[in-house]
């Protein structure tokens, strides 16, 4: 499996949900190609992504991110991570660990959907400016209620994980859900820096988890490279100053 080359298919200009897959591939030391970021002349670009969605092998993907390895095409972020993690030694081999990790990842998926819907509360078919009024109504509830509720849940998972040395959600070592939690915390800090400056103080174990992940050699190298797309206002986490206040 170490010789496998993974093809990642995701939109080229944003981190989005594809970043959870990128972080796992990078920390796992996988050989991979970020297909849509490659030149069309080399078989890349968005056209390659759309072509595989239309003409995919096996079960047709609904939307990116998805990966192709050999003759398999695997879609849906949590599903992709559940497939990759055992291959890249980012989850234990036992069924209980895999189920627990998938449960955490699906809770993360719920959380990031709520984060996205702060700036797009009506729908993705509209621009932010077309729903700014509704976003400004939604943001205070997300900041005051939903972020602390979710982060409190994850903080308790770290606290109760006796084997995790205070920096892991599950088990004694790094798993893919730690990487995903790092990405969520980084995204929230980008989108809501003013609010998160206060909120983060309530969750010191998650702060330690984030620092631990960021300091791992492979992840640190990735974060400092051009492969890491910067956060921007086209992605999942977006910074609009008018939304960054709990009042």
N, C-alpha and C positions, 0 to 999 in steps of 0.2 A: 504493500500500500504506500510505502514511502516513495515509490517511483511514480505514483499517479500525478498527473498534471490536471488541476481543476480549472475549469472555465467558469468564471463568475459573470453573470449577466445582470447589470443594473444600470440605471441612468448615469451618464458620465459626469455631470456637473454638480452632483450633490452627494452628501453622506447618506442621508435617509436610512431606510431599513437595511440597505446593502452594507452599511458600515459595521453592523453586528457580525456579518459574515466575513468582511475583510479583517476585522480584528482577530477573529478565530483563525483564519488562514495564516495571518502574519505571526501570531503568537505560537501557532502550531508548527511553524517552519515549513508550511506547504509550498509546493510549486504551483503557482496559479497565474492565470491571465485574466485581467479585468477587461473583458472583451470590448465593451462599448467605448472604452477609453483608447482603444487601439485605432490606428488609421484604417479607413475603409479599404485602402489599397492592400492592406494586410489581412483583410477579412474581418475587420472590427467595425466599430461605429454602432449607432442606434439601429441602423438597417439590419445588422447581424442579429441584434437582440429581437427585433420584431419578426424577423424571418424564422427564428427558432420558435417563437411563440406560435406562429401560424403553422409551422411545419415540424413541430417538435416530435421527438421520439417518445413513444409511450404516452403517459398521461399528460395532456396539454397544460402548461402553466397558465394560470389566470393573469398573473402580473409578476414583475420582478420584485425582489431578487429571486433568481434561481441559478442553479449550477448544473454543469454537465461534466461528467467524468465517465470516460469510456462511452458506453451506449446508454447511460442513465441520465435522465434529466429530473432533478429534484427541486421542488418549489416550496414556497412559504417559509418565512424566516426561521421560525422555531423548528420546523421539520428539517430544513437544511442544516441547522446547527446540531440537531439530534443525530443526523447522519454523519456529519464531519467529526464531531467531538471524540467519539471512540477511536477513530482512525488517527487523530492527532494527539492522543493521550491527554485530552482535556475533559474527560469524565471517566469515572470508574467503570469497570467492566460488568458490574452487577446490575441486575434489573432495577433494584430499589434506587440506586443512585441515578440511573438514567431517567426513571420516572420522576424523581424529585427535581432533577434539573429541568426537565421539560415543564413541570408545573411552575417552577420559578420563572422560566423564560416566557411562558404564556401570560403570567401576571405582569411581567415587564411589557409584553405586547399590549395589554390593556392600558397600562400607564402611558406608554408613548402615544397611543391613539388619543387619549385625553389631552396630552400636551399639544398634539397637532391641532386638535379641535378648538383650542383656545384661539388660535389665529384664523381658523377656518370653521367657525361654529355652524354655518349654514350648509356649506358644501365646497368640495374641491373644484367645482365647475365655475366658481366665482373668484375674482381677485380679492385679496385682503381688503383693499379700499372699498369694495362693494359690501363688506360685512363688518366694517370696523366698529360700528355702533354695537353690534351684537357681541363682538370680540371683547370690547371694553366692559360689557356687562358680565361676560363669562370669566374673564381673567381673575377678578378678586376671589371668586369661589375656588378656582383652581389653586391659587396661591395660599389661601387661608386654610382650606379644607383638604383638598385632594392630594397635594404634594406631601403635607405632613402625614396623611393617612397611609399613603403608599410607602414613603420613606420609613415611617415607623414600623411597618410590617417587615421591611428588609433589614432594618436595624436589629429587630428582634431575632431574625434568622441568624445574623452574624453572632449576636450575643449568646444564643442557645447552641451554637455549633462549637462545642467544647474542643473539637479537634482542629478547628480552623485558625487558631492563634490570633483571633480578633480581626482577621483580614479576609476571611472567606465565607461565602454564603453557605457552602455545602462541602463537607469533607475536609480532609487535612491539607489538601493542596489546591492550587489554582484550577478552576474549572471554567468552562465557557460562560457560565452565568456571571462570574466575577467580571469578565470582560464586558459583558452586556451591561452590568450595573455601572461600570466605569463610564461607558458611553452615555448612559442615561444621565448620570451626574454631570458629565462634561456638557451635555446638551442643555440641561437645565441652567447651568451656570452661564452659558452663552445667551440663552433666551431671556433669563430673568436674573441678571447679575445683582441688582439692588435687592430684590426679595430673597434670593438665595444666600446672600451674605449673612442674613439673620437666621434663615431656616437651617442652613447647614450646621450651625452651632449646636442644634438639638440632636444631631446624629453623628457623633464623633467616630463611631466604628465604621460607618460608611465612608467617612473622610479618610480613615486609615486604609480601607480597602482600595479606594481610588488612588491614593499615593503608592500603595504597593503595586498595583497593576501598572501605573505609569512608569514605575522604576524598573520594571522587568526589561532586560536587555533587548529582546526582540520587539516588544511593544514600544519601548522608548525610541528605538531606531526607526520604527514605522512612523511614530508620531512626529518625528523630526524630518521626515522625508517628503518628497513631492507626491508620494503615493497617497498620503493623507490629504483628502480634499478639505479645505477650510469650511467651517460652518458658514452658511450664507442664508439669505432670505428667500431661497427657493426650496429649502430642505424641510426636514421634519421639525427641527428646532429653529425658530426664527426670533430675532431680537427686534421688537418694536417697543421703544421706550415707554410709550403710553400704556402698554399692558404690564409694565414691570413695577407694579405697586399693588399692595394688598388693599388699598383704600379706594 
